């Protein structure tokens, strides 16, 4: 595996906090979201995922608008840093 991007590390941390708040295991959340048993773990560890996968997991974690705004803000900052070199 290549090293996670700064954005994927931030995303993983956000998802990890939501998992801790939820109280279920990552495997249970993955399965409840209709994904493979290791999907949430992969996100937490910085693997890239499709948008629909992320949204399914965030929905299962009952993420609110502020959580999604935070993900977008992290993404925008990462894009800006890449553009600035």
Secondary structure as GFF3:
##gff-version 3
##sequence-region A 1 85
A	DSSP	alpha_helix	6	22	.	.	.	ID=ss1
A	DSSP	alpha_helix	26	32	.	.	.	ID=ss2
A	DSSP	alpha_helix	39	44	.	.	.	ID=ss3
A	DSSP	alpha_helix	51	60	.	.	.	ID=ss4
A	DSSP	alpha_helix	65	84	.	.	.	ID=ss5
###
